[in-house]
């Protein structure tokens, strides 16, 4: 698998879905704890969670490569090493495409750079993105109104990643 593609229709306007993708607080609730500040090309941020077998550090380093608000955003995405002190896997890209439709917004995620990743990463990412986009993002979207996210949609114990020891700058 070289490319992963997921597409979901949400009964929300483009501005609200965009807000759920560009608010650090929203991302922390439906995706992972993070240091995301704002959707600006070149901005670096990270996701951080408790270490697991896929990422020994629990850190995913990201950088925003492209922003065409509120319709498209591309992130550079690099998992930390699988073993402490080991090499980092190759950099991937995550592209978010939003399209207004009669019944809401179609969000399409395209992840590239899967070639060269450990064999199970594409499968884990496919399962994970499916769960995030179909189960958690719709819950977070209930707390978005007029393009503004209100924290409290998804309690920590209902999230897919555990995060018990995070530095203070990471949004939870």
MIVEX-796737 format. One record per residue (C-alpha): residue in three letters; x, y, z. Coordinates in steps of 0.2 Angstrom, whole numbers, padded with zeros to 4 digits, always signed. Last residue first. Example, Ala and Ser with C-alpha at 12.3 -4.5 7.8 and 13.67 -1.06 7.14 Angstrom:
2
Ser+0068-0005+0036
Ala+0062-0022+0039
! end
This chain:
172
Unk-0024+0088+0129
Unk-0015+0103+0122
Unk+0004+0100+0124
Unk+0014+0115+0131
Unk+0013+0108+0148
Unk+0023+0093+0145
Unk+0014+0076+0144
Unk+0014+0061+0155
Unk-0003+0053+0155
Unk-0008+0053+0137
Unk-0018+0037+0131
Unk-0022+0037+0112
Unk-0039+0032+0106
Unk-0049+0044+0116
Unk-0064+0040+0127
Unk-0054+0041+0143
Unk-0048+0058+0139
Unk-0066+0065+0138
Unk-0072+0069+0120
Unk-0083+0085+0117
Unk-0076+0095+0131
Unk-0068+0110+0122
Unk-0078+0122+0112
Unk-0073+0123+0094
Unk-0077+0139+0083
Unk-0081+0139+0065
Unk-0099+0145+0067
Unk-0102+0131+0080
Unk-0091+0117+0083
Unk-0094+0105+0098
Unk-0105+0093+0089
Unk-0090+0092+0077
Unk-0080+0083+0091
Unk-0092+0069+0091
Unk-0091+0067+0072
Unk-0072+0068+0073
Unk-0072+0053+0085
Unk-0081+0038+0077
Unk-0080+0039+0058
Unk-0064+0050+0055
Unk-0054+0044+0070
Unk-0059+0026+0068
Unk-0055+0025+0049
Unk-0039+0035+0052
Unk-0033+0022+0065
Unk-0038+0007+0054
Unk-0029+0014+0039
Unk-0014+0020+0049
Unk-0012+0002+0057
Unk-0013-0006+0041
Unk+0000+0006+0033
Unk+0011+0004+0048
Unk+0011-0015+0048
Unk+0025-0017+0035
Unk+0037-0005+0043
Unk+0037+0011+0032
Unk+0047+0011+0015
Unk+0032+0014+0005
Unk+0019+0023+0015
Unk+0024+0040+0009
Unk+0006+0046+0005
Unk-0009+0049+0016
Unk-0025+0056+0007
Unk-0039+0062+0019
Unk-0055+0067+0010
Unk-0068+0077+0020
Unk-0085+0079+0011
Unk-0095+0093+0019
Unk-0113+0095+0021
Unk-0129+0088+0013
Unk-0128+0097-0003
Unk-0109+0096-0004
Unk-0095+0107+0001
Unk-0078+0100-0002
Unk-0064+0098+0011
Unk-0047+0090+0006
Unk-0035+0085+0020
Unk-0018+0079+0014
Unk-0006+0069+0026
Unk+0011+0067+0020
Unk+0024+0054+0026
Unk+0042+0055+0031
Unk+0052+0039+0032
Unk+0054+0030+0048
Unk+0065+0037+0062
Unk+0081+0027+0066
Unk+0082+0018+0083
Unk+0088+0026+0099
Unk+0072+0019+0108
Unk+0063+0007+0096
Unk+0050+0012+0084
Unk+0058+0028+0080
Unk+0046+0044+0080
Unk+0033+0045+0067
Unk+0035+0058+0054
Unk+0021+0068+0046
Unk+0022+0082+0033
Unk+0005+0091+0033
Unk-0006+0096+0018
Unk-0021+0107+0020
Unk-0036+0110+0008
Unk-0053+0118+0008
Unk-0054+0131+0021
Unk-0041+0138+0019
Unk-0029+0134+0006
Unk-0014+0129+0016
Unk+0001+0119+0011
Unk+0017+0111+0019
Unk+0012+0112+0038
Unk+0025+0103+0048
Unk+0023+0087+0059
Unk+0034+0077+0071
Unk+0024+0062+0079
Unk+0030+0059+0097
Unk+0025+0044+0107
Unk+0044+0041+0109
Unk+0044+0022+0106
Unk+0032+0024+0091
Unk+0023+0008+0084
Unk+0025-0002+0100
Unk+0018+0012+0111
Unk+0024+0028+0120
Unk+0011+0039+0129
Unk+0005+0053+0118
Unk+0012+0067+0108
Unk+0007+0075+0092
Unk+0019+0088+0085
Unk+0020+0105+0078
Unk+0030+0115+0064
Unk+0023+0130+0055
Unk+0029+0131+0037
Unk+0012+0136+0030
Unk+0001+0143+0043
Unk-0014+0133+0050
Unk-0013+0139+0068
Unk-0006+0133+0085
Unk-0004+0114+0084
Unk+0006+0108+0100
Unk-0003+0091+0101
Unk-0013+0078+0111
Unk-0020+0066+0098
Unk-0035+0064+0086
Unk-0053+0068+0091
Unk-0049+0078+0108
Unk-0032+0085+0104
Unk-0037+0090+0087
Unk-0051+0100+0094
Unk-0040+0109+0106
Unk-0026+0112+0093
Unk-0040+0120+0082
Unk-0036+0118+0063
Unk-0044+0101+0058
Unk-0060+0104+0069
Unk-0061+0122+0063
Unk-0060+0116+0045
Unk-0075+0104+0048
Unk-0085+0119+0055
Unk-0080+0131+0040
Unk-0085+0117+0028
Unk-0103+0117+0034
Unk-0109+0101+0044
Unk-0118+0085+0040
Unk-0101+0076+0038
Unk-0097+0066+0022
Unk-0082+0054+0024
Unk-0068+0050+0013
Unk-0052+0039+0017
Unk-0037+0037+0006
Unk-0021+0028+0009
Unk-0007+0028-0003
Unk+0008+0016-0006
Unk+0000+0000+0000
! end
